[in-house]
Amino acid sequence: MALTGRLESIPLGEVLRMLARSQKTGCLRVEAGGVEGKIYLTDGRLVYATTRRDDDLRSDLLNAGFVDTDDWMRVERREQTVTQVLSEGHTAADLRDFLVEQGTEVIFRLSRPGRGTFDFGDDVAPRYDAGEMVDVEICLSEADRRAEQWADIEEVIPGTKFGLRMAQSLPEGASDVTLKVDTWKLLAALGGHGTIAEVAHRTGTSEFVVAKAMANLVRQELITVTEERFTTVPTYQETEVLAEPNLGGSGTFSMNRSDLLYEDEVPSVDSNSFEDDVDDDDLLQSVLSGVIGEVAAGDDDSVEIVTVDYDADDDMEGTLSERAANLRRRRGGLSALARELGETQDSN
């Protein structure tokens, strides 16, 4: 079944309902508002949805503790489904709830712009077999409510990249605080200071679930909102692969704040410590272009192409002052190369 079109003509919800009624198996690819997503169906029921990479299901399930690394290898080899290797304390119903939340968030993000394109491919399966399916209508119903819920969250937390910090003291008049287990896990993942996007990545859950819990804690004056800042994990619009947290055999993870480098912690280098603002690569390109141009204009049609291997890590070792000195030495070497090439041209 070839099905393509624009969301302006057929909204995403109607496309999914049509596929569900037809009990289709395959992948619905959607591009909307700069976000690319994939929604996998089996016999008209949702089995996985993502706006990132298919492989992110692995890190999400490991971080959430659904499976451990050893058991996951059997899923990787497609010997067993995720349901068959669930860690102790997790049930098939928990996994279905996980899939519903992922499907709801993906549908919400792809539906929100109200414009875009879609393309359905038959008999396309996700990389991993979860072993569970959920009703598309449940995800659509939850997605319809999500816009109002996000508006409520954004009244106290403007965005997923705003910093959140544990309050240094309890609210006035409070002597103790009781937290649910899930809330405690989110606070532990926050590590004292972080963003919604970071906590969602570390716990393998959606940004919405984290944001909803954090907004309640902000209202209870247990968490404060700080400045908007750089996030160290990929958002739904990004596909760059970043290092995953260290995972233990039990499916839990550990990550220290010292493992993360935030934008406001990146050391700066004084631009005056360099001799000029000329980029090294531009300088070399300019020199070589000039030489090749001169040769091309002459009678000698024999040109020797010389390649030079350069390892950027060489200049990134040592202290800032040592790295600056390395850059100055490299710039000096390029200048000498330019003079030598120029003299060679003059002599010829």
Secondary structure, DSSP 4 states (H G I P E B T S, - for coil): --EEEETTTS-HHHHHHHHHHTT--EEEEEEETTEEEEEEEETTEEEEEESS-TTHHHHHHHHTTSS-HHHHHHHHTTSS-TGGGPPTT--HHHHHHHHHHHHHHHHHHHHTTS--EEEEEET---SS--S--B-HHHHHHHHHHHHHHHHHHTTT---TTEEEEE-SSPPTT-------HHHHHHHHHHTTEE-HHHHHHHHTS-HHHHHHHHHHHHHTTSEEEEEE---SS--TT-----PPPEE-TTS-EE--GGG---GGGSPP--GGGSS-S--HHHHHHHHHHHHHHHHHHSS------------GGGGGSS-HHHHHHHHHHHHHHHHHHHHHHHHHHHH-
